[in-house]
Amino acid sequence: MRLASYVFAAVCAAFLTLSGPVSAEQADDGVMRLAIQISDDDPATYHRALNVATNFARGMSNAGKIYEIEIVAFNDGLHILREDTSPVMDRVKSIAESIPDLTFSACGNTINKMTKEEGAAPPITQYAKVVPGGVGRLVYLDNTNYFVIRP
């Protein structure tokens, strides 16, 4: 886990030292955009994703950079946003309330599947917006100047 933190810190440092667009895909508007995929039901993945989001936000803020972050949860990863099954709901709420440029997106396809399987809609946190599909959302974000990662 520490190695992942060091690697991420190095990546953030690299972002901070660049003066222009970081790649052909990055917008020329000065906004650093990061999308984080969560598709498995593993508390360690949840913690890594939330750590990446908070570290990225802190690094960008400290450097005076404008940024946007979107965490996209689908398949079993949707549990991170479920009020009844998320082992990290307190962190989700805290991060949602403290990082204004962060969005949580919940996959509508996965919600529909869980509704059919469970007989009722899963209770998704108020801090998440529902998108039609998680994969489609990530493709859209990738095509609109977001770096997409899976921690």
DSSP file with accessible surface (Angstrom, degrees, kcal/mol):
  #  RESIDUE AA STRUCTURE BP1 BP2  ACC     N-H-->O    O-->H-N    N-H-->O    O-->H-N    TCO  KAPPA ALPHA  PHI   PSI    X-CA   Y-CA   Z-CA
    1    1 A M     >        0   0  132      0, 0.0     4,-1.7     0, 0.0     5,-0.1   0.000 360.0 360.0 360.0 -39.7    0.0    0.0    0.0
    2    2 A R  H  >  +     0   0  192      1,-0.2     4,-2.3     2,-0.2     5,-0.2   0.890 360.0  55.6 -64.0 -39.2    2.9    2.4    0.8
    3    3 A L  H  > S+     0   0  131      1,-0.2     4,-2.7     2,-0.2    -1,-0.2   0.929 105.8  51.6 -58.7 -43.0    4.4    1.7   -2.6
    4    4 A A  H  > S+     0   0   49      1,-0.2     4,-2.6     2,-0.2    -1,-0.2   0.897 109.0  51.3 -61.4 -39.1    1.2    2.7   -4.3
    5    5 A S  H  X S+     0   0   51     -4,-1.7     4,-2.4     2,-0.2    -1,-0.2   0.912 111.0  47.5 -64.1 -41.7    1.2    6.0   -2.3
    6    6 A Y  H  X S+     0   0  154     -4,-2.3     4,-2.1     2,-0.2    -2,-0.2   0.904 111.9  49.9 -66.0 -41.7    4.7    6.8   -3.3
    7    7 A V  H  X S+     0   0   82     -4,-2.7     4,-2.2     2,-0.2    -2,-0.2   0.936 111.8  48.1 -62.2 -45.0    4.0    6.0   -7.0
    8    8 A F  H  X S+     0   0   25     -4,-2.6     4,-2.9     1,-0.2     5,-0.2   0.916 109.0  53.5 -63.4 -40.2    0.9    8.3   -6.9
    9    9 A A  H  X S+     0   0   56     -4,-2.4     4,-2.5     1,-0.2    -1,-0.2   0.912 108.9  49.9 -60.2 -39.7    2.9   11.1   -5.2
   10   10 A A  H  X S+     0   0   61     -4,-2.1     4,-2.2     2,-0.2    -1,-0.2   0.906 109.9  50.3 -65.3 -40.1    5.5   10.8   -8.0
   11   11 A V  H  X S+     0   0   65     -4,-2.2     4,-2.2     2,-0.2    -2,-0.2   0.932 111.1  48.7 -63.0 -45.4    2.7   11.0  -10.6
   12   12 A C  H  X S+     0   0   10     -4,-2.9     4,-2.4     1,-0.2    -2,-0.2   0.919 109.5  52.5 -60.6 -42.5    1.2   14.1   -8.9
   13   13 A A  H  X S+     0   0   49     -4,-2.5     4,-1.4     1,-0.2    -1,-0.2   0.905 108.0  51.5 -60.9 -39.6    4.7   15.7   -8.8
   14   14 A A  H  X S+     0   0   51     -4,-2.2     4,-0.7     1,-0.2     3,-0.3   0.916 109.4  49.9 -63.2 -42.3    5.1   15.1  -12.5
   15   15 A F  H >< S+     0   0   33     -4,-2.2     3,-0.9     1,-0.2    -1,-0.2   0.915 108.9  52.9 -59.7 -42.4    1.7   16.7  -13.2
   16   16 A L  H 3< S+     0   0   57     -4,-2.4    -1,-0.2     1,-0.2    -2,-0.2   0.781 105.9  53.0 -68.9 -25.8    2.6   19.7  -11.1
   17   17 A T  H 3< S+     0   0  112     -4,-1.4     2,-0.3    -3,-0.3    -1,-0.2   0.622  86.0  98.5 -87.5 -10.3    5.9   20.4  -13.0
   18   18 A L    <<  -     0   0   76     -3,-0.9     4,-0.1    -4,-0.7    -3,-0.0  -0.555  52.0-168.0 -78.9 137.9    4.4   20.4  -16.4
   19   19 A S        +     0   0  131     -2,-0.3    -1,-0.1     2,-0.1     3,-0.1   0.672  68.1  29.4 -99.7 -17.8    3.7   23.9  -17.8
   20   20 A G  S    S-     0   0   41      1,-0.2    -2,-0.0     2,-0.0     8,-0.0  -0.494 111.3 -38.7-123.5-165.4    1.6   23.0  -20.8
   21   21 A P        -     0   0   73      0, 0.0    -1,-0.2     0, 0.0    -2,-0.1  -0.329  49.5-140.1 -59.7 140.8   -0.9   20.3  -21.8
   22   22 A V  S    S-     0   0   37      5,-0.2     2,-0.3     1,-0.1     5,-0.0   0.687  75.1  -9.1 -81.3 -19.5    0.3   16.9  -20.5
   23   23 A S  S >  S-     0   0   37      4,-0.1     3,-0.8     3,-0.1    -1,-0.1  -0.973  78.2 -89.6-162.0 174.8   -0.7   15.0  -23.7
   24   24 A A  T 3  S+     0   0  100     -2,-0.3    -1,-0.1     1,-0.2    -2,-0.0   0.802 125.7  52.0 -62.4 -27.3   -2.5   15.4  -26.9
   25   25 A E  T 3  S+     0   0  125      2,-0.1    -1,-0.2    -3,-0.0     2,-0.2   0.688  88.5  94.5 -82.6 -22.1   -5.7   14.2  -25.1
   26   26 A Q  S <  S-     0   0   14     -3,-0.8    -3,-0.1     1,-0.1   120,-0.1  -0.558  82.4-112.8 -75.2 136.9   -5.4   16.8  -22.2
   27   27 A A    >   -     0   0   17    118,-0.4     3,-0.5     4,-0.3    -5,-0.2  -0.246  11.6-131.8 -65.8 156.6   -7.4   20.0  -22.8
   28   28 A D  T 3  S+     0   0  139      1,-0.2    -1,-0.1    -7,-0.1    -2,-0.0   0.090  87.0  93.2 -94.9  21.6   -5.6   23.2  -23.2
   29   29 A D  T 3  S-     0   0   85      2,-0.2    -1,-0.2     0, 0.0     3,-0.1   0.389  98.7-113.5 -97.3   2.9   -7.8   25.0  -20.7
   30   30 A G  S <  S+     0   0   52     -3,-0.5    36,-0.6     1,-0.3     2,-0.5   0.445  74.7 129.1  83.6  -0.9   -5.5   24.4  -17.7
   31   31 A V  E     -a   66   0A  15     34,-0.1     2,-0.5    36,-0.1    -1,-0.3  -0.772  51.1-145.6 -92.4 126.2   -7.9   22.0  -15.9
   32   32 A M  E     -a   67   0A  19     34,-2.7    36,-2.3    -2,-0.5     2,-0.4  -0.817  19.8-164.2 -89.1 126.2   -6.5   18.7  -14.8
   33   33 A R  E     -a   68   0A  27     -2,-0.5   114,-2.3   112,-0.4     2,-0.4  -0.951  10.3-178.9-120.5 132.1   -9.1   16.0  -15.0
   34   34 A L  E     -ab  69 147A   7     34,-2.4    36,-2.3    -2,-0.4     2,-0.4  -0.995   7.7-168.5-133.0 128.0   -9.0   12.6  -13.4
   35   35 A A  E     -ab  70 148A   0    112,-3.5   114,-2.6    -2,-0.4     2,-0.5  -0.957   9.6-158.5-113.6 135.6  -11.6    9.8  -13.6
   36   36 A I  E     -ab  71 149A   0     34,-2.9    36,-3.0    -2,-0.4     2,-0.4  -0.967   6.6-146.9-119.3 124.0  -11.2    6.8  -11.3
   37   37 A Q  E     -a   72   0A  43    112,-2.8     2,-0.4    -2,-0.5    36,-0.2  -0.752  14.8-178.6 -91.5 131.3  -12.8    3.5  -12.1
   38   38 A I  E     +a   73   0A   0     34,-2.6    36,-2.2    -2,-0.4    39,-0.1  -0.964  20.8 146.2-127.4 114.1  -14.2    1.2   -9.3
   39   39 A S        +     0   0   21     -2,-0.4    37,-0.8    34,-0.2    38,-0.4   0.320  51.3  69.5-131.1   6.4  -15.6   -2.1  -10.6
   40   40 A D  S    S-     0   0   39     36,-0.3     2,-1.4    35,-0.2     6,-0.1  -0.932  76.8-122.1-127.4 155.0  -14.8   -4.6   -7.9
   41   41 A D        +     0   0   79     -2,-0.3    36,-0.1    38,-0.1     3,-0.1  -0.587  63.9 128.7 -93.3  72.3  -16.2   -5.1   -4.3
   42   42 A D    >>  -     0   0   65     -2,-1.4     4,-2.0     1,-0.1     3,-0.7  -0.966  52.2-150.4-130.6 115.3  -12.9   -4.8   -2.5
   43   43 A P  H 3> S+     0   0   59      0, 0.0     4,-2.6     0, 0.0     5,-0.2   0.838 100.2  58.5 -54.3 -32.8  -12.5   -2.4    0.5
   44   44 A A  H 3> S+     0   0   36      1,-0.2     4,-2.5     2,-0.2     5,-0.2   0.905 105.4  49.1 -63.8 -40.0   -8.8   -2.1   -0.3
   45   45 A T  H <> S+     0   0    4     -3,-0.7     4,-2.8     2,-0.2     5,-0.2   0.914 109.7  52.4 -63.2 -42.5   -9.7   -0.8   -3.8
   46   46 A Y  H  X S+     0   0    0     -4,-2.0     4,-2.6     1,-0.2     5,-0.2   0.938 111.1  46.4 -58.2 -48.1  -12.2    1.6   -2.3
   47   47 A H  H  X S+     0   0   68     -4,-2.6     4,-2.7     1,-0.2    -2,-0.2   0.919 112.6  49.8 -63.1 -42.5   -9.5    3.0    0.1
   48   48 A R  H  X S+     0   0   73     -4,-2.5     4,-2.8     2,-0.2    -2,-0.2   0.930 111.9  48.2 -60.9 -45.9   -7.0    3.3   -2.7
   49   49 A A  H  X S+     0   0    0     -4,-2.8     4,-2.5     1,-0.2    -2,-0.2   0.925 113.8  45.9 -62.2 -43.8   -9.4    5.1   -5.0
   50   50 A L  H  X S+     0   0    0     -4,-2.6     4,-2.5    -5,-0.2    -1,-0.2   0.881 112.9  50.9 -68.2 -36.6  -10.4    7.5   -2.2
   51   51 A N  H  X S+     0   0   44     -4,-2.7     4,-2.9    -5,-0.2     5,-0.3   0.923 110.0  49.6 -64.2 -43.8   -6.8    8.1   -1.3
   52   52 A V  H  X S+     0   0   17     -4,-2.8     4,-2.7     1,-0.2     5,-0.2   0.943 112.3  48.5 -59.7 -46.1   -5.9    8.8   -4.9
   53   53 A A  H  X S+     0   0    0     -4,-2.5     4,-2.5    -5,-0.2    -2,-0.2   0.933 115.0  43.1 -61.5 -47.3   -8.8   11.3   -5.2
   54   54 A T  H  X S+     0   0   23     -4,-2.5     4,-2.6     2,-0.2    -1,-0.2   0.910 115.7  48.2 -69.5 -39.2   -7.9   13.1   -2.0
   55   55 A N  H  X S+     0   0   50     -4,-2.9     4,-2.7    -5,-0.2    -2,-0.2   0.909 113.1  48.2 -66.2 -40.9   -4.1   13.2   -2.7
   56   56 A F  H  X S+     0   0    3     -4,-2.7     4,-2.8    -5,-0.3     5,-0.3   0.943 113.2  47.7 -63.4 -46.5   -4.7   14.4   -6.3
   57   57 A A  H  X S+     0   0    4     -4,-2.5     4,-2.7    -5,-0.2     5,-0.2   0.922 113.5  47.7 -60.7 -44.7   -7.1   17.1   -5.0
   58   58 A R  H  X S+     0   0  135     -4,-2.6     4,-2.9     2,-0.2     5,-0.2   0.935 112.9  48.5 -63.2 -45.6   -4.7   18.2   -2.3
   59   59 A G  H  X S+     0   0   14     -4,-2.7     4,-1.5     1,-0.2    -2,-0.2   0.921 114.2  45.3 -61.5 -44.1   -1.7   18.3   -4.8
   60   60 A M  H  <>S+     0   0    0     -4,-2.8     5,-3.0     2,-0.2     4,-0.4   0.928 114.6  48.3 -66.3 -43.6   -3.6   20.3   -7.3
   61   61 A S  H ><5S+     0   0   65     -4,-2.7     3,-1.4    -5,-0.3    -2,-0.2   0.923 110.1  51.3 -62.5 -46.2   -5.0   22.7   -4.7
   62   62 A N  H 3<5S+     0   0  134     -4,-2.9    -1,-0.2     1,-0.3    -2,-0.2   0.819 111.8  48.0 -61.5 -30.4   -1.6   23.2   -3.1
   63   63 A A  T 3<5S-     0   0   47     -4,-1.5    -1,-0.3    -5,-0.2    -2,-0.2   0.447 115.1-116.9 -87.8  -2.0   -0.2   24.0   -6.6
   64   64 A G  T < 5 +     0   0   66     -3,-1.4     2,-0.3    -4,-0.4    -3,-0.2   0.734  65.9 146.5  73.9  21.4   -3.0   26.4   -7.3
   65   65 A K      < -     0   0   70     -5,-3.0     2,-0.4    -6,-0.2    -1,-0.2  -0.641  49.7-124.1 -92.9 148.7   -4.2   24.2  -10.2
   66   66 A I  E     +a   31   0A 107    -36,-0.6   -34,-2.7    -2,-0.3     2,-0.3  -0.741  40.4 170.9 -87.9 138.0   -7.8   23.8  -11.3
   67   67 A Y  E     -a   32   0A  15     -2,-0.4     2,-0.3   -36,-0.2   -34,-0.2  -0.953  27.1-156.1-146.1 161.9   -8.9   20.2  -11.3
   68   68 A E  E     -a   33   0A  67    -36,-2.3   -34,-2.4    -2,-0.3     2,-0.4  -0.990  12.5-169.2-137.9 139.4  -12.0   17.9  -11.7
   69   69 A I  E     -ac  34 102A   1     32,-2.5    34,-2.4    -2,-0.3     2,-0.4  -0.994   3.5-174.4-130.4 136.8  -12.3   14.4  -10.3
   70   70 A E  E     -ac  35 103A   3    -36,-2.3   -34,-2.9    -2,-0.4     2,-0.6  -0.990   9.7-159.3-132.9 125.0  -15.0   11.8  -11.1
   71   71 A I  E     -ac  36 104A   0     32,-3.0    34,-3.2    -2,-0.4     2,-0.6  -0.923  13.0-161.8-101.1 119.4  -15.2    8.4   -9.4
   72   72 A V  E     -ac  37 105A   0    -36,-3.0   -34,-2.6    -2,-0.6     2,-0.5  -0.919   5.1-168.5-109.5 118.4  -17.2    6.0  -11.5
   73   73 A A  E     +ac  38 106A   0     32,-2.9    34,-2.0    -2,-0.6     2,-0.3  -0.914  18.2 148.9-111.4 129.6  -18.6    2.9   -9.7
   74   74 A F    >   +     0   0   14    -36,-2.2     3,-1.7    -2,-0.5     4,-0.1  -0.927  48.6  12.7-149.4 173.6  -20.2    0.0  -11.6
   75   75 A N  G >  S-     0   0   90     -2,-0.3     3,-1.9     1,-0.3     4,-0.2  -0.256 133.5 -16.9  50.4-141.6  -20.6   -3.8  -11.3
   76   76 A D  G >  S+     0   0   89    -37,-0.8     3,-1.5     1,-0.3   -36,-0.3   0.721 131.1  75.1 -65.1 -18.2  -19.6   -4.9   -7.8
   77   77 A G  G X  S+     0   0    0     -3,-1.7     3,-1.8   -38,-0.4     4,-0.3   0.689  73.2  82.6 -66.1 -15.0  -17.8   -1.6   -7.3
   78   78 A L  G X  S+     0   0    0     -3,-1.9     3,-2.2     1,-0.3     4,-0.4   0.780  71.1  79.7 -61.2 -21.9  -21.2    0.1   -6.8
   79   79 A H  G X  S+     0   0   29     -3,-1.5     3,-1.1     1,-0.3    -1,-0.3   0.780  77.9  69.7 -58.8 -24.4  -21.1   -1.1   -3.2
   80   80 A I  G <  S+     0   0    0     -3,-1.8    -1,-0.3     1,-0.2    -2,-0.2   0.827 105.8  40.1 -60.8 -27.8  -18.9    1.8   -2.4
   81   81 A L  G <  S+     0   0    0     -3,-2.2    44,-2.9    -4,-0.3     2,-0.5   0.383  90.7 106.8-104.1   3.8  -21.9    4.1   -3.0
   82   82 A R  B <>  -E  124   0B   4     -3,-1.1     4,-2.0    -4,-0.4     3,-0.5  -0.725  60.8-149.6 -87.0 126.0  -24.5    1.9   -1.3
   83   83 A E  T  4 S+     0   0   76     40,-3.3    -1,-0.1    -2,-0.5    41,-0.1   0.802  96.5  46.1 -60.7 -29.0  -25.7    3.3    2.0
   84   84 A D  T  4 S+     0   0   89     39,-0.5    -1,-0.2     1,-0.1    40,-0.1   0.671 124.7  23.8 -93.0 -17.0  -26.4   -0.3    3.3
   85   85 A T  T  4 S+     0   0   60     -3,-0.5    -2,-0.2    -6,-0.2    -1,-0.1   0.501  84.4 114.8-128.1  -5.5  -23.2   -2.1    2.2
   86   86 A S    ><  -     0   0   17     -4,-2.0     3,-0.8     1,-0.2     4,-0.2  -0.560  43.5-164.1 -75.0 124.2  -20.4    0.4    1.8
   87   87 A P  T 3  S+     0   0   78      0, 0.0    -1,-0.2     0, 0.0     3,-0.1   0.541  92.5  44.6 -79.9  -3.7  -17.6   -0.2    4.3
   88   88 A V  T >>  +     0   0    5     -8,-0.1     4,-2.4     1,-0.1     3,-0.5   0.074  70.0 123.9-125.5  24.3  -16.3    3.4    3.5
   89   89 A M  H <> S+     0   0   14     -3,-0.8     4,-2.7     1,-0.3     5,-0.2   0.862  73.4  56.8 -59.4 -36.5  -19.5    5.4    3.5
   90   90 A D  H 3> S+     0   0  136      1,-0.2     4,-2.4     2,-0.2    -1,-0.3   0.922 110.0  45.3 -60.7 -40.7  -18.2    7.8    6.2
   91   91 A R  H <> S+     0   0   70     -3,-0.5     4,-3.1     2,-0.2     5,-0.3   0.899 110.3  54.2 -68.4 -41.1  -15.2    8.6    3.9
   92   92 A V  H  X S+     0   0    0     -4,-2.4     4,-2.7     2,-0.2     5,-0.2   0.953 112.2  44.4 -57.1 -48.5  -17.4    8.9    0.9
   93   93 A K  H  X S+     0   0   68     -4,-2.7     4,-2.1     2,-0.2    -2,-0.2   0.932 114.5  48.6 -62.3 -46.0  -19.6   11.5    2.7
   94   94 A S  H  X S+     0   0   67     -4,-2.4     4,-1.5    -5,-0.2    -2,-0.2   0.931 114.6  44.6 -61.8 -45.3  -16.6   13.4    4.1
   95   95 A I  H  X S+     0   0    8     -4,-3.1     4,-2.2     1,-0.2     3,-0.2   0.920 111.7  52.7 -66.8 -42.4  -14.8   13.6    0.7
   96   96 A A  H  < S+     0   0   24     -4,-2.7    -1,-0.2    -5,-0.3    -2,-0.2   0.872 114.1  43.7 -61.0 -35.7  -18.0   14.6   -1.1
   97   97 A E  H  < S+     0   0  132     -4,-2.1    -1,-0.2    -5,-0.2    -2,-0.2   0.719 120.1  40.2 -81.8 -22.5  -18.6   17.4    1.4
   98   98 A S  H  < S+     0   0   77     -4,-1.5    -2,-0.2    -3,-0.2    -3,-0.2   0.629 108.7  56.6-105.0 -15.3  -14.9   18.6    1.5
   99   99 A I    ><  -     0   0   14     -4,-2.2     3,-1.4    -5,-0.2    -1,-0.2  -0.856  60.4-176.1-118.6  95.3  -13.9   18.3   -2.2
  100  100 A P  T 3  S+     0   0  109      0, 0.0    -1,-0.1     0, 0.0    -4,-0.0   0.760  80.1  57.6 -65.8 -23.0  -16.3   20.4   -4.3
  101  101 A D  T 3  S+     0   0   75    -33,-0.1   -32,-2.5     2,-0.0     2,-0.4   0.085  88.5  95.8 -97.4  26.3  -14.7   19.5   -7.6
  102  102 A L  E <   -c   69   0A  15     -3,-1.4     2,-0.4   -34,-0.2   -32,-0.2  -0.950  53.1-168.8-117.1 135.6  -15.2   15.7   -7.1
  103  103 A T  E     -c   70   0A  54    -34,-2.4   -32,-3.0    -2,-0.4     2,-0.5  -0.972  11.6-151.0-123.4 137.7  -18.2   13.8   -8.4
  104  104 A F  E     -cd  71 128A   2     23,-0.7    25,-2.7    -2,-0.4     2,-0.5  -0.935  16.0-163.9-102.8 130.6  -19.3   10.3   -7.6
  105  105 A S  E     -cd  72 129A   0    -34,-3.2   -32,-2.9    -2,-0.5     2,-0.4  -0.968   3.8-158.4-119.3 130.7  -21.1    8.5  -10.4
  106  106 A A  E     -cd  73 130A   0     23,-3.1    25,-2.7    -2,-0.5     2,-0.4  -0.902  25.8-115.2-108.3 133.3  -23.2    5.4   -9.9
  107  107 A C  E  >  - d   0 131A   5    -34,-2.0     4,-2.2    -2,-0.4    26,-0.1  -0.494  15.6-157.0 -72.0 120.1  -24.0    3.1  -12.9
  108  108 A G  H  > S+     0   0    9     23,-3.3     4,-2.6    -2,-0.4    25,-0.2   0.859  93.5  56.5 -64.6 -36.5  -27.7    2.9  -13.8
  109  109 A N  H  > S+     0   0  106     23,-1.1     4,-2.2    22,-0.3    -1,-0.2   0.922 109.1  46.0 -61.3 -43.5  -27.3   -0.5  -15.4
  110  110 A T  H  > S+     0   0   10      2,-0.2     4,-2.9     1,-0.2     5,-0.2   0.908 110.7  53.0 -67.2 -38.8  -25.8   -1.9  -12.2
  111  111 A I  H  X S+     0   0   20     -4,-2.2     4,-2.5     1,-0.2    -2,-0.2   0.936 109.8  49.0 -61.1 -43.6  -28.6   -0.3  -10.2
  112  112 A N  H  X S+     0   0   94     -4,-2.6     4,-2.1     2,-0.2    -1,-0.2   0.912 111.8  48.7 -61.7 -43.4  -31.2   -1.9  -12.5
  113  113 A K  H  X S+     0   0  114     -4,-2.2     4,-2.4     1,-0.2    -2,-0.2   0.933 112.9  46.9 -62.3 -46.1  -29.5   -5.3  -12.2
  114  114 A M  H  X S+     0   0   11     -4,-2.9     4,-2.7     1,-0.2     6,-0.4   0.873 109.3  55.4 -65.3 -35.9  -29.3   -5.1   -8.4
  115  115 A T  H  X S+     0   0   42     -4,-2.5     4,-1.8    -5,-0.2     5,-0.3   0.927 110.0  45.6 -62.3 -44.5  -32.9   -4.0   -8.2
  116  116 A K  H  < S+     0   0  182     -4,-2.1    -2,-0.2     1,-0.2    -1,-0.2   0.918 116.9  44.8 -64.0 -43.6  -34.0   -7.1  -10.1
  117  117 A E  H  < S+     0   0  123     -4,-2.4    -2,-0.2     1,-0.2    -1,-0.2   0.866 123.2  34.2 -69.5 -36.5  -31.9   -9.4   -8.0
  118  118 A E  H  < S-     0   0   93     -4,-2.7    -1,-0.2     2,-0.2    -2,-0.2   0.545 100.9-124.1 -99.7 -11.3  -32.8   -7.9   -4.7
  119  119 A G  S  < S+     0   0   71     -4,-1.8     2,-0.3    -5,-0.2    -3,-0.1   0.468  86.9  58.1  81.5   0.3  -36.4   -6.9   -5.4
  120  120 A A  S    S-     0   0   60     -6,-0.4    -2,-0.2    -5,-0.3    -1,-0.1  -0.982  95.3 -90.3-155.7 153.8  -35.9   -3.3   -4.4
  121  121 A A        -     0   0   68     -2,-0.3    -9,-0.1     1,-0.1   -10,-0.1  -0.414  48.1-111.6 -66.2 136.7  -33.6   -0.5   -5.6
  122  122 A P        -     0   0    8      0, 0.0     2,-1.1     0, 0.0    -1,-0.1  -0.454  32.9-108.2 -67.8 142.9  -30.3   -0.3   -3.7
  123  123 A P        -     0   0   58      0, 0.0   -40,-3.3     0, 0.0   -39,-0.5  -0.621  40.4-166.3 -76.9 102.7  -30.0    2.7   -1.4
  124  124 A I  B     -E   82   0B  37     -2,-1.1   -42,-0.2   -42,-0.3   -45,-0.1  -0.725  27.9-100.8 -91.0 137.8  -27.4    4.9   -3.2
  125  125 A T    >   -     0   0    3    -44,-2.9     3,-1.7    -2,-0.4    -1,-0.1  -0.180  22.7-123.1 -55.6 147.9  -25.8    7.7   -1.3
  126  126 A Q  T 3  S+     0   0  152      1,-0.3    -1,-0.1    -3,-0.0    -2,-0.0   0.651 107.8  70.2 -65.8 -14.8  -27.2   11.2   -2.0
  127  127 A Y  T 3  S+     0   0   60    -46,-0.1   -23,-0.7     2,-0.0     2,-0.4   0.494  88.5  78.2 -83.4  -3.3  -23.6   12.2   -2.9
  128  128 A A  E <   -d  104   0A  18     -3,-1.7     2,-0.4   -47,-0.1   -23,-0.2  -0.836  67.5-146.4-107.9 146.5  -23.7   10.2   -6.1
  129  129 A K  E     -d  105   0A  86    -25,-2.7   -23,-3.1    -2,-0.4     2,-0.5  -0.833  23.4-123.1-102.5 147.3  -25.3   11.0   -9.4
  130  130 A V  E     -d  106   0A  89     -2,-0.4   -23,-0.2   -25,-0.2   -25,-0.0  -0.798  26.8-169.8 -92.7 129.5  -26.7    8.1  -11.4
  131  131 A V  E     -d  107   0A   9    -25,-2.7   -23,-3.3    -2,-0.5   -22,-0.3  -0.825  34.1-112.8-112.9 154.6  -25.4    7.8  -15.0
  132  132 A P  S    S-     0   0  116      0, 0.0   -23,-1.1     0, 0.0     2,-0.3   0.916  96.2  -0.8 -54.6 -45.8  -26.8    5.4  -17.6
  133  133 A G     >  -     0   0   11    -25,-0.2     4,-1.9   -26,-0.1     5,-0.1  -0.994  57.0-141.3-149.0 140.6  -23.8    3.2  -17.6
  134  134 A G  H  > S+     0   0    2     -2,-0.3     4,-2.3     2,-0.2     5,-0.2   0.928 104.9  45.4 -67.3 -46.0  -20.4    3.1  -15.9
  135  135 A V  H  > S+     0   0   87      1,-0.2     4,-2.5     2,-0.2     5,-0.2   0.939 113.4  50.5 -65.0 -44.2  -18.4    2.0  -18.8
  136  136 A G  H  > S+     0   0   48      1,-0.2     4,-2.5     2,-0.2    -1,-0.2   0.885 109.3  52.3 -59.8 -37.9  -20.1    4.4  -21.1
  137  137 A R  H  X S+     0   0   52     -4,-1.9     4,-2.9     2,-0.2    -1,-0.2   0.918 109.2  49.0 -64.5 -43.2  -19.4    7.2  -18.6
  138  138 A L  H  X S+     0   0   13     -4,-2.3     4,-2.8     2,-0.2    -2,-0.2   0.900 110.6  50.5 -64.6 -38.8  -15.7    6.3  -18.5
  139  139 A V  H  X S+     0   0   80     -4,-2.5     4,-2.0     2,-0.2    -2,-0.2   0.935 111.7  48.6 -62.6 -45.0  -15.5    6.3  -22.3
  140  140 A Y  H  < S+     0   0  128     -4,-2.5     4,-0.5     2,-0.2    -2,-0.2   0.942 112.7  47.3 -59.5 -47.9  -17.2    9.7  -22.4
  141  141 A L  H ><>S+     0   0    1     -4,-2.9     5,-1.9     1,-0.2     3,-1.2   0.909 109.7  53.5 -62.3 -40.8  -14.8   11.0  -19.8
  142  142 A D  H ><5S+     0   0   83     -4,-2.8     3,-0.7     1,-0.3    -1,-0.2   0.878 110.3  48.0 -60.3 -36.5  -11.8    9.6  -21.7
  143  143 A N  T 3<5S+     0   0  121     -4,-2.0    -1,-0.3     1,-0.2    -2,-0.2   0.491 107.6  57.9 -82.8  -4.9  -13.0   11.4  -24.8
  144  144 A T  T < 5S-     0   0   40     -3,-1.2    -1,-0.2    -4,-0.5    -2,-0.1  -0.222 127.4 -83.0-122.0  41.9  -13.4   14.7  -22.9
  145  145 A N  T < 5S+     0   0   57     -3,-0.7  -112,-0.4     1,-0.2     2,-0.4   0.686  83.6 134.8  75.2  24.0   -9.9   15.2  -21.6
  146  146 A Y      < -     0   0   27     -5,-1.9     2,-0.5    -6,-0.1    -1,-0.2  -0.843  53.4-132.4 -98.9 142.2  -10.0   13.0  -18.4
  147  147 A F  E     -b   34   0A  56   -114,-2.3  -112,-3.5    -2,-0.4     2,-0.5  -0.821  26.4-150.1 -83.6 127.4   -7.2   10.7  -17.5
  148  148 A V  E     +b   35   0A  49     -2,-0.5     2,-0.3  -114,-0.2  -112,-0.2  -0.899  22.4 170.5-105.7 125.3   -8.9    7.4  -16.6
  149  149 A I  E     -b   36   0A  60   -114,-2.6  -112,-2.8    -2,-0.5  -115,-0.0  -0.902  27.6-150.7-129.9 161.2   -7.2    5.2  -14.0
  150  150 A R              0   0  134     -2,-0.3  -112,-0.1  -114,-0.2  -114,-0.1  -0.927 360.0 360.0-130.9 104.8   -8.1    2.1  -12.1
  151  151 A P              0   0   37      0, 0.0  -102,-0.1     0, 0.0  -103,-0.1  -0.258 360.0 360.0 -71.6 360.0   -6.3    1.9   -8.7
